[in-house]
Amino acid sequence: MCGILGQISFKNTQQWNIVKFEKSLSLQKHRGPDDKGIYTDDRVILGHRRLSIIDLDSHAKQPMISKCKNFVIVFNGEIYNYQEIKEQLKQKGYSFHTKSDTEVLLNAFIEYGIDAVKQFIGMFAFAIYDKKNAKVYIVRDRLGIKPLYYYQDENNFTFSSEIKSILALNDIERKIDLDAVSSYFSFRYPILDNTFFDGLLSLPPAHYIELTNHSLKIKEYWNVSNQFLEQQNDKGEEFYIKELKKILESSVKYRMISDVPFGSFLSGGVDSSVITAIMAKSSNTPIKTFTIGFEEEGYNEFDFAKMIADRYHTEHREILISGENYIDTMEHLIDYKDAPLSVPNEVPLYLMSKELKKYITVVLSGEGADEIFGGYGRIFRSPYDYERMKHIDEVDWTEQEKEEFCINFIRKYGVMCFQHEVDHFINIYSYTSLKEKKELLDETIDLDGIEKKFIEKFLRYFNELKNESYYNRLMYTFEKIHIVGLLQRVDMTTMATSVEARVPFVDHRVVEFAFTIPLKYKLKWKSEEDKFMSKLLMSDKISEVHDTPKYILKKAYEDMIPTEVLYRKKMGFPVPLNNWFGGHFNEYAKNILLDDKARKRGLYNIKNIKKWLNSDRLGKDHSFAMKIWMLINLELFCRKYFDENHFGSN
């Protein structure tokens, strides 16, 4: 696990500023504190910061040059099945001088070309320079576990694991991307493959860039859409349970391969508990586990985490944080992310990573299970609302039942009907509605025009599965959109402390298999009576009351996880924002959002923000407080990166 940086010249020759490049690379020292390296010729300059995980020997350092001297690689990530690939390559006559997965990746590319990536089980962002053919390939893993940003001008193409290095290396006119601002409030991160910096982009997951002097091509190399066809061949619950356990346990065991100490995040929820249980079963020594929570009552899950820790005899540690600690860390963490924080739990994740670094360097985490197994019941059950309203004139209900259903629908969605599934999807998926954004943001921002771009993106994904059910189109779009933001947060909060996070549920084999499982095994009605009782209810009243989200995963591990953990209501990762901003942090919010800098920013509707800050809802409504929290993050980010020219080029 590392940080990478590279620059490719569009000219035939280039004199590189090595000092400036080294300084830009050093901004990623937290990603790779153990070593650094730079390769340069008249066309490229490649840099690497190393966090040693597999093969700690210095011979495995990067940039790594092939035996034939024609290829150079910089690589961030892990190829977990590198030993198997290595054996294949040995049979083809390749020899190896290190025990690292980097050398295996490089030789696999030499043998198979870009198709080598299809063999990799892992997480990765890498660049390979083919000197002989004057080409550079820049590749990002299938699900977007590892970040990869890029920027180009008329002279050079720059790529990096972190935005700050690109800003430091290039003379970029800093202009905030308004599409990203709107996307942030709706979806918590920029979903259009953009960033908060106009012109600085993110390479989409499962894509690679092929770069020559004359062209730049971006191509997709993996897509999960065809897996849904397998659902038509229902193989039965027992098959899916058996196969899921086989693949998931393989995924966890792969992610336990390490030459440094490892452990797991243990929140007390289903996903981290399953991973911890598999790890414990697969290890001869106690697993190190960590959980975090807040001092406020009801804002930690220590009891449930301890239940799992006790059952599997882990070396367990609890970390408790306060509100003051939270705010100080929040401001600091923006420097690592090069963006506003997306969700409040990024702070506790970072603080936990900071603590666990004292004991381990690799941590396994449970991200991704909700997205692929239907864990967000209120969202994944919501197509049931849409379909019933769409066909309300055709159902055999009394007029009184139809009236009650319509009242419930309007109460939940604020409208009587939706023209298209995508309109319904945006309604349930947007954290901040278009109406609220128009209240909080400056009227000069074309929010309607930006919203059309989001609709176009969602329509593209929906149309890729045009013959599938709305349920499957929704889940597919979640895989395309939601997981990326989630993984970005995990990578940032852990790498900021020089810890490598590994995510077994986002193994592409697990994801592919999950999308072959029919819906009824993911969102399972508790009984026919429960289904009947739900006919007039909305998804938020149905989920976890009349159905079981993530059923197949829970059923598969009933013998390993206590019922109290497995079937309790989903809690998420609560942060007591409304407690704080309704109390002594309210003044903090006002000092930031109502001062002259914010007023002159041209982003906010200060008059309406003032009303929100003085509202009683701030101390009572978490969603209301969350939007104030997001405004604060955006303004703190703008001050650091646009007022102070943070990580500026010089």
Secondary structure, DSSP 8 states (H G I E B T S, - for coil): -EEEEEEEESSS-----HHHHHHHHHTTTTT-BSEEEEEE-SSEEEEEEE---S--SGGG-SSEE-TTSSEEEEEEEEETTHHHHHHHHHHTT---SSS-HHHHHHHHHHHHGGGGGGG--EEEEEEEEETTTTEEEEEE-SS--S--EEEE-SSEEEEESSHHHHHHHS-----B-HHHHHHHHHHSS--SSB-SBTT-EE--TTEEEEE-SS-EEEEE----GGGGGGGGS---HHHHHHHHHHHHHHHHHHTT--SS-EEEE--SSHHHHHHHHHHHHH-SS--EEEEEEESSTTS--HHHHHHHHHHTT-EEEEEEE-HHHHHHHHHHHHHHHTS--SSTTHHHHHHHHHHHTTT-SEEE--TTHHHHHT--HHHHTTHHHHHHHHTTTTS---HHHHHHHHHHHHHHHSSS--SSHHHHHHHHH-SS-HHHHHHHB-TTS-HHHHHHHHHHHHHHHHHHTTTS-HHHHHHHHHHHHHHHHHHHHHHHHHHTTT-EEE-GGG-HHHHHHHTTS-GGGTSEES-HHHHHHTTTS-HHHHTTTTEETTHHHHHHTTTTS-HHHHTS--------HHHHHTTTTHHHHHHHHSSHHHHTSSSB-HHHHHHHHT-GGGGT-HHHHHHHHHHHHHHHHHIIIIIS-TT---
